[in-house]
Amino acid sequence: MTTYRLKGLDCPVCAGEIEEGIKKLEGVSSVSVDFGTLSMKVEALDLAAVEAAVARIEPGVSVERQDRGHGHDHGHDHGEGFNLRRELALFGAAVLLAAAAFALEATGAAQGLGRFGAWAAPLLFLAAYALAGWNVVAGAFRNILRGKVFDELFLMTIATFGAFAIGQFEEAVGVMVFYKIGEMLQERAAEKSRDSVRSLLELRPDTARLRRGGEWILVPAEEAAIGEEYLVLPGERIPLDGSVVAGEGLVDTQALTGEPTPRRAAPGAELLAGTLAVDGALTARAIRPAGESAAARIVELVENASHAKAKTERFVTRFARVYTPIVVVLAALIAFLPPLLFGRSLADWAYRALVMLVISCPCALVVSVPLGYFGGIGGAARRGILVKGATVLDALAEAKTVVFDKTGTLTKGVFKVLAVVPAAPPSAPGAFTEDGILKLAAAAESRSRHPIAASIREAARARGLSDGTEDEASLVRELPGHGVVAEIGGRRIVAGNDRLLHLENIPHASCAAEGTTVNVAVDGVYAGRVVIGDEPKADAADALRNLGRLGVRRAVMLTGDEACAAAPVAAALGIAEVHAGLLPGDKLERLESIIAETRAAGGSTLFVGDGVNDAPVLARADVGVAMGAGADAAVECADLVLMTDEPSRVAEAIERARRTRRIVRENIVFSLAIKAGFLALGALGVAVMWEAVIADVGVALLATLNATRAMK
C-alpha cells in the first residue's frame, strides 16, 4: 500500500472524483482518498499511471509520495489549489469594486459620466464578479470539458450567469462574493480540524540522543537499533520505546494515553515514544525500532482510520452525484414550464430557478460528514483510544453486548501463589508436602512464559526451593489452554488444569478453591494443587457500571480459566454471564452465538481482550477491542486499540462513537431541512438569491463547525 499526500486538494467532491477515477485504472486493487488528511492510499501495479491519472482528473492537484518512516510529516500548505492570501486579496478587491458599483447606482453619479454612465456600474459589477469568481467559472468549464458537468462549480456558474442574463448584476456578484466567503471559512474550519489531528501525527521526535563511541550524539531516530542506549533530558519528548536503565523522573503520557497525571519512571520502567520527560534525565535502552514504536503505531492507525469510510460517508457521496442533476432538471422545469404552459413571465420563473440552483449546492453534506468522522477518530486518539475507521465508530455506536476476556483485561494479570494444597495429609503413605508439590510444579514450568508459570517459579524462589536458574525438566510438552507435561528425574510430571488431568486419565478431586488452580500429578498419581490468585483492575467495576449507564445490557465473560477462578472475579464486578474453561476454539464458537443473538436484537457485539489466543475472537467480533499493552497479534486483529490497560475506556469509546454519529446525523438533517425549505421558497418566488446564497454558505459553515465538535 502506497500513501500519497495530495497538495492542492481543496474540494471534497474532487477527492471523490479522484478516488472513482483511480478505481477504474487497470492494475489498481484498492484506493482510498481522504479529504480530512489530504491523502490517498493506493495499491496498484503501476504507480506512475496512478500519479498521471491524478493530474489528469484534477490538474490543480499534485501528488507527493510519503516515506513510511515520515508518514506523520504533514505540511500546512495546500499547494496552488487554495492560497488563502491570494484569495483574500482578490476578495477584497472584488468587494471594493462592488461597493463602488453600488455607490454609483445609489447616488446617481453614473449620470455625470456621459454616454458611458449607463455602463459604469455593470462593468464594475462584472470586474468584481471576475475577481471573486474567476476560479469557480474556470473550474466549471474545465470540468465540463472533462465530462463532469453537475457539481457545485457548475451550479454557481449557471446561477450567476443567469442572474447577469436577466439584469440582476448586483445579485450575481453578491452570490459569488458570499460563496467565496463560505469557501474560505469552510477551508479554515477544515484546516483547524486537520491541525488538531496533525498534532497527534507529530508525536515522535525525528532525532534521538544515542551513546556511540562513549559520547552522546544526535542521530535520526530511524537509525537507532534495538539495544542501543539513548538519553532524554527534561522537557524533551522520548524518541523511542525503551526500558529505563538509569535516572528517575516523571513522564507525561497524556499525548498517547489521555492520562493527565504524569507517571514515575525509574530503572526497569518502560518508556513510550512520544511521551514527555517532565523532570530528571533518563537513560533508556531501545526495545523497538522507531517504526514500531507506540507513537508510530498511533500515526499509522490514525492515518489508516481516515480511509475506512462509514456507510453514511459513502451514502453522502452517492447522494451528491444523484442530487445535483435532479435539482438542475427541476430548476429547468421551474424556469420554462410555467411560461410555456401558462404564459407566465420567463424572467420571473427563471429567477426562481436560479435561486434553487444557488441553494442546492451539496457542500454542507459533502464536507461536514467526513470531517465529523475525522474529528471523532482524532478526538478519541487524543484519549488513547485508537479507532481503525469510521465503520468502527458506527458499529461502536450500536453496541448492545460487550464480551470480556478475564486475565489481563478485567484483571491485572499479575498472579501470585495463594496456597499449596496436598491431595493427602502429610501422615498418609506417599503423600506429597507443600514444598515438594511447589518445587515439582516450578521445575515443570521452568520453560513456560505464561504468567501463571512465572508466579509458580517466583513462589518457589521465595521459599528457597529454587534459585531460578535450573532447568531440570526434559521432554517438555506445553498444551495451550491445558498446561505442561514434563519429565523430571525420571518421573512424569503433569501440571495444569482440570481438563489436562482428564486427558491424562488421572483421578482427582473436583476444584473447590477460589482462584486459578494448577493441578500437579506425578507418574499418574494426583499430588495436589497450587492455588493462584489474580485481582481485578482498579477501574474494572467502573467499566461495567458505565456500560450499564450507556444501555449496554449484556456483559459476558469468556475465559479459559476454570469456573472456580472466574466466578469470584465475575461476582466482584457484577457480571452475571460467565463461560469458563474455554479453549480458543470454544471462545470463538460461544462468541458466534452471542453475536447472532445480539444482532437479532438490533445491536452490535464488542469483544475486549489482550492475548494471542484472543486474536481469532477479536477479528470475528463486530468490534474487536485490544488493550495496547497486549500481544501484537491481538492489536493487529482488533478494530479498536486502547493505549492504556483500563477497561473503563471501552465505555468512553462507545460514548464518543455515539456522540460522533449524533453530530453527523445533525448535519445531515439540518442541511437537508434548510435546503428543502429554501428550494420550496425559491420555487414559490418567496426567497431571493441573496437569501439563498447566505443560507447555503451559512448551512455549510455551521455544519462544518458542528463537525469539529467531534474532536472535543
FENPE-V457141 format. One record per backbone hydrogen bond with DSSP energy under -1.0 kcal/mol. CO is the residue of the C=O (numbers start at 1). NH is the residue of the N-H. If there is no record, write none. Layout:
co->(CO & CO)
nh->(NH & NH)
This chain:
co->(2 & 3 & 4 & 5 & 7 & 11 & 12 & 13 & 14 & 15 & 16 & 17 & 18 & 19 & 22 & 25 & 27 & 30 & 32 & 34 & 38 & 39 & 40 & 41 & 42 & 43 & 43 & 46 & 47 & 48 & 49 & 50 & 51 & 52 & 53 & 54 & 58 & 62 & 64 & 67 & 68 & 70 & 72 & 78 & 83 & 84 & 85 & 86 & 87 & 88 & 89 & 90 & 91 & 92 & 93 & 94 & 95 & 96 & 97 & 98 & 99 & 100 & 101 & 102 & 103 & 104 & 108 & 109 & 110 & 113 & 114 & 116 & 119 & 120 & 121 & 122 & 123 & 124 & 125 & 126 & 127 & 128 & 129 & 130 & 133 & 134 & 135 & 136 & 137 & 138 & 139 & 140 & 141 & 142 & 143 & 144 & 149 & 151 & 152 & 153 & 154 & 155 & 156 & 157 & 158 & 159 & 160 & 161 & 162 & 163 & 164 & 167 & 168 & 169 & 170 & 171 & 172 & 173 & 174 & 175 & 176 & 177 & 178 & 179 & 180 & 181 & 182 & 183 & 184 & 185 & 186 & 187 & 188 & 189 & 190 & 191 & 192 & 193 & 194 & 195 & 197 & 197 & 200 & 206 & 208 & 209 & 210 & 212 & 215 & 217 & 219 & 220 & 221 & 225 & 228 & 229 & 230 & 232 & 233 & 236 & 238 & 241 & 241 & 242 & 243 & 244 & 246 & 249 & 250 & 251 & 252 & 253 & 253 & 254 & 263 & 265 & 266 & 269 & 271 & 272 & 275 & 276 & 277 & 282 & 283 & 283 & 284 & 285 & 286 & 289 & 290 & 293 & 294 & 295 & 296 & 297 & 298 & 299 & 300 & 301 & 302 & 304 & 305 & 307 & 308 & 310 & 311 & 312 & 313 & 314 & 315 & 316 & 317 & 318 & 319 & 320 & 322 & 323 & 324 & 325 & 326 & 327 & 328 & 329 & 330 & 331 & 332 & 333 & 336 & 337 & 338 & 338 & 345 & 346 & 347 & 348 & 349 & 350 & 351 & 352 & 353 & 354 & 355 & 356 & 362 & 363 & 364 & 365 & 367 & 368 & 369 & 370 & 371 & 372 & 373 & 374 & 375 & 376 & 377 & 378 & 380 & 380 & 381 & 384 & 386 & 389 & 390 & 391 & 392 & 393 & 396 & 398 & 400 & 401 & 402 & 403 & 404 & 406 & 406 & 406 & 410 & 416 & 419 & 421 & 425 & 428 & 433 & 434 & 435 & 436 & 437 & 438 & 439 & 440 & 441 & 443 & 445 & 450 & 451 & 452 & 453 & 454 & 455 & 456 & 457 & 458 & 459 & 460 & 461 & 474 & 477 & 479 & 479 & 482 & 483 & 484 & 485 & 486 & 487 & 488 & 491 & 492 & 493 & 494 & 495 & 496 & 497 & 498 & 499 & 500 & 501 & 502 & 516 & 518 & 519 & 520 & 520 & 521 & 522 & 525 & 527 & 528 & 529 & 530 & 531 & 531 & 532 & 533 & 535 & 537 & 539 & 540 & 541 & 542 & 543 & 544 & 545 & 546 & 547 & 548 & 551 & 554 & 556 & 557 & 559 & 561 & 562 & 562 & 563 & 564 & 566 & 567 & 568 & 569 & 570 & 570 & 577 & 579 & 583 & 584 & 585 & 586 & 587 & 588 & 589 & 590 & 591 & 592 & 593 & 594 & 595 & 596 & 598 & 599 & 604 & 604 & 605 & 606 & 607 & 608 & 609 & 610 & 611 & 612 & 614 & 615 & 616 & 617 & 623 & 624 & 624 & 625 & 626 & 627 & 631 & 632 & 633 & 634 & 639 & 640 & 641 & 642 & 646 & 647 & 648 & 649 & 650 & 651 & 652 & 653 & 654 & 655 & 656 & 657 & 658 & 659 & 660 & 661 & 662 & 663 & 664 & 665 & 666 & 667 & 668 & 669 & 670 & 671 & 672 & 673 & 674 & 675 & 676 & 677 & 678 & 679 & 680 & 681 & 688 & 689 & 690 & 691 & 692 & 693 & 694 & 695 & 696 & 697 & 698 & 699 & 700 & 701 & 702 & 703 & 704 & 706 & 707 & 708 & 709)
nh->(42 & 66 & 40 & 64 & 62 & 15 & 16 & 17 & 18 & 19 & 20 & 21 & 22 & 23 & 25 & 28 & 45 & 43 & 41 & 39 & 6 & 34 & 4 & 32 & 2 & 29 & 30 & 50 & 51 & 52 & 53 & 54 & 55 & 56 & 57 & 58 & 61 & 7 & 5 & 70 & 71 & 73 & 74 & 81 & 87 & 88 & 89 & 90 & 91 & 92 & 93 & 94 & 95 & 96 & 97 & 98 & 99 & 100 & 101 & 102 & 103 & 104 & 105 & 106 & 107 & 108 & 111 & 112 & 113 & 116 & 117 & 119 & 123 & 124 & 125 & 126 & 127 & 128 & 129 & 130 & 131 & 132 & 133 & 134 & 137 & 138 & 139 & 140 & 141 & 142 & 143 & 144 & 145 & 146 & 148 & 147 & 151 & 155 & 156 & 157 & 158 & 159 & 160 & 161 & 162 & 163 & 164 & 165 & 166 & 168 & 167 & 169 & 172 & 173 & 174 & 175 & 176 & 177 & 178 & 179 & 180 & 181 & 182 & 183 & 184 & 185 & 186 & 187 & 188 & 189 & 190 & 191 & 192 & 193 & 194 & 195 & 196 & 197 & 198 & 199 & 200 & 201 & 203 & 221 & 219 & 231 & 217 & 215 & 212 & 210 & 208 & 223 & 224 & 228 & 286 & 211 & 284 & 282 & 236 & 277 & 274 & 287 & 288 & 271 & 285 & 268 & 283 & 265 & 278 & 263 & 276 & 256 & 257 & 258 & 251 & 249 & 269 & 244 & 242 & 275 & 238 & 252 & 235 & 232 & 245 & 246 & 230 & 243 & 227 & 292 & 293 & 297 & 298 & 299 & 300 & 301 & 302 & 303 & 304 & 305 & 306 & 307 & 308 & 309 & 390 & 314 & 315 & 316 & 317 & 318 & 319 & 320 & 321 & 322 & 323 & 324 & 326 & 327 & 328 & 329 & 330 & 331 & 332 & 333 & 334 & 335 & 336 & 337 & 340 & 341 & 342 & 344 & 349 & 350 & 351 & 352 & 353 & 354 & 355 & 356 & 357 & 358 & 359 & 360 & 366 & 367 & 368 & 369 & 371 & 372 & 373 & 374 & 375 & 376 & 377 & 378 & 379 & 380 & 381 & 382 & 383 & 385 & 384 & 643 & 641 & 393 & 394 & 395 & 396 & 397 & 399 & 604 & 554 & 606 & 556 & 608 & 558 & 409 & 410 & 411 & 537 & 533 & 531 & 529 & 428 & 431 & 437 & 438 & 439 & 440 & 441 & 442 & 443 & 444 & 445 & 446 & 448 & 454 & 455 & 456 & 457 & 458 & 459 & 460 & 461 & 462 & 463 & 465 & 464 & 487 & 485 & 482 & 483 & 497 & 479 & 495 & 477 & 493 & 474 & 491 & 488 & 523 & 486 & 521 & 484 & 519 & 501 & 502 & 503 & 504 & 506 & 505 & 532 & 530 & 496 & 527 & 528 & 494 & 525 & 522 & 423 & 520 & 421 & 518 & 418 & 419 & 516 & 416 & 412 & 540 & 543 & 544 & 545 & 546 & 547 & 548 & 549 & 550 & 552 & 551 & 553 & 402 & 404 & 579 & 582 & 581 & 565 & 566 & 567 & 515 & 570 & 571 & 572 & 573 & 574 & 575 & 557 & 559 & 587 & 588 & 589 & 590 & 591 & 592 & 593 & 594 & 595 & 596 & 597 & 598 & 599 & 600 & 603 & 602 & 400 & 401 & 623 & 403 & 625 & 405 & 627 & 631 & 614 & 615 & 618 & 619 & 620 & 621 & 607 & 639 & 640 & 609 & 642 & 630 & 635 & 636 & 637 & 638 & 388 & 626 & 386 & 628 & 649 & 650 & 652 & 653 & 654 & 655 & 656 & 657 & 658 & 659 & 660 & 661 & 662 & 663 & 664 & 665 & 666 & 667 & 668 & 669 & 670 & 671 & 672 & 673 & 674 & 675 & 676 & 677 & 678 & 679 & 680 & 681 & 682 & 683 & 684 & 686 & 692 & 693 & 694 & 695 & 696 & 697 & 698 & 699 & 700 & 701 & 702 & 703 & 704 & 705 & 706 & 707 & 708 & 709 & 710 & 711 & 712)
